[in-house]
Amino acid sequence: MEDTHYSEDELIERLYGVGRPDFHLDLCPDCAARWRQLTERRRERLGEREISPDLLAGQRRAIRAKLARPEPAPGWASRPLVALALAVLMGLALALQGPVLRPEAVMAAVEARFFEDVFREVSRPEPRAVAPVYALFETKGEKR
Ligand SMILES: [Zn+2]
């Protein structure tokens, strides 16, 4: 029985694993020769870009080893939803906190406040201890 020869398109389809599911290439020397030509041309084109079988085998071994390893117990950090929720909460906390104050900025503010207090104390004509004495005499209408 002589079925139809492969067209160029059908041979290319076969390269990608689709197309006619038959044994024509085993039976027809013409199509088998064209098939060999096509696969050789393809190999030349791809050249070094063809992935080495060793590399693929290594990858398969790594995947198999990973699959064989027992699944680690789910800790809180390994649960993606919990980690995502924590990240969102931390982001919110940072956003609500406003700009982050550097320690130097905080110290400068504390020092400024301290000098302000000292200056107020020094610029007052009488010490703070005198104030209760004024209250005893009830100085009406007098603004100090
Ligand atoms: Zn043929």
Residues whose N, C-alpha, C, O or C-beta is under 5 A from the ligand:
A	BS01	ZN	T4 H5 Y6 C28 D30 C31
